[in-house]
């Protein structure tokens, strides 16, 4: 990111962090490397982990016809847990990728390859975040706790996926959208098909936004042998992204239909599907703006997916309340 000429770059700032973010400007000096490991200076990832959780709990409320105080705790607990587990996951990613990160222009400024923290210090920080997140998870029912424990498997595998498959974004989608299953189960006590279909929609959405993100590193990735859908698709990326956009919309619409059609609440169904429609248009806007060879545009569009994911949250909330 380009720094303001009158604002000196803070020591240790990561290359793709927001200019003037609170970590680099206001956090105590000793805490900054650890907060950078957790991507606290780059909050978009927390949003992308959190939003499927909110989809899940709101869709579950539409399914049962009730939304109570505990559902507010589910939403708040998921928000805190998303921050913590995104931080723990990113810390794990940086530990496993420390040799790769040192060879990529965008990532060599991260805390471990730049020497701000050691891998051992990072591991302790990862464990601390995970333990606090476990405390939140234990406030939910047994099925949700089990799902939370199982979610650690895709989180652990993801950093290695780009070494053995051209589709590491699938593994990211499996991990990042787990909250749709978890939050649904926290409300209902068990999994249901609407949550599973919603989870699949989230994976398709992740393939969309993370392919855009991966286009920032295609040249460096090619040099060091790291695989990604951006490299796999190449000049056909726009076509594939359109497919992922259509798949996201179709699966999300289907999951909403599974809940609101049986309820025979036509107004709720129309409002919920309106959120899907607007989400689809936001993704189409991204496609029109996309310049795969321009890293700044790719990063800007990737970050815009907070708005993409918030759209169905807002419409679902209204659909549940009417």
KAZIWO-V810520 format. One record per backbone hydrogen bond with DSSP energy under -1.0 kcal/mol. NH is the residue of the N-H (numbers start at 1). CO is the residue of the C=O. Records with the same first field share a line. If there is no record, write none. Layout:
NH: CO + CO
This chain:
7: 4
13: 10
17: 14
18: 41
21: 18
25: 21
26: 22
27: 22
31: 28
32: 28
35: 31
36: 32
37: 33
38: 34
39: 36
40: 35
42: 39
47: 43
48: 44
49: 45
50: 46
51: 47
53: 50
54: 50
55: 51
56: 52
57: 53
58: 54
59: 55
60: 56
61: 57
62: 58
63: 59
64: 60
65: 61
72: 68
73: 69
74: 70
75: 71
76: 72
77: 73
78: 74
79: 75
80: 76
81: 77
82: 78
83: 79
84: 80
85: 81
86: 82
87: 83
88: 84
89: 85
90: 86
91: 87
92: 88
93: 89
94: 90
95: 91
96: 92
97: 93
101: 97
102: 98
103: 100
104: 101
108: 104
110: 107
114: 110
115: 112
116: 111
117: 111
122: 118
123: 119
124: 120
125: 121
126: 122
127: 123
128: 124
129: 125
130: 126
131: 127
132: 128
133: 129
134: 130
135: 131
136: 132
137: 133
138: 134
139: 136
140: 137
145: 141
146: 142
147: 143
148: 144
149: 145
150: 146
151: 147
152: 149
153: 150
155: 151
156: 152
157: 153
158: 154
160: 157
161: 158
163: 160
164: 161
165: 161
170: 167
172: 168
173: 169
174: 170
175: 171
176: 172
177: 173
180: 177
182: 178
183: 179
184: 180
185: 181
186: 182
187: 183
188: 184
189: 185
196: 192
197: 193
198: 194
199: 195
200: 196
201: 197
202: 198
203: 199
204: 200
205: 201
206: 202
207: 203
208: 204
209: 205
210: 206
211: 207
212: 208
213: 209
214: 210
215: 211
216: 213
217: 214
221: 217
222: 218
223: 219
224: 220
225: 221
226: 221
227: 162
232: 228
233: 229
234: 230
236: 233
237: 234
240: 236
241: 237
242: 238
243: 239
244: 240
245: 241
246: 242
247: 243
248: 244
249: 245
250: 246
251: 247
252: 248
253: 249
254: 250
255: 251
256: 252
257: 253
258: 254
260: 256
261: 257
264: 261
266: 264
269: 265
270: 266
271: 267
272: 268
273: 269
274: 270
275: 271
276: 272
277: 273
278: 274
279: 275
280: 276
281: 277
282: 278
283: 279
284: 280
285: 281
286: 282
287: 283
288: 284
289: 285
290: 286
294: 291
298: 294
299: 295
300: 296
301: 297
302: 298
303: 299
304: 300
305: 302
306: 303
308: 304
309: 305
310: 306
311: 307
314: 310
315: 311
316: 312
317: 313
318: 314
319: 315
320: 316
321: 317
322: 318
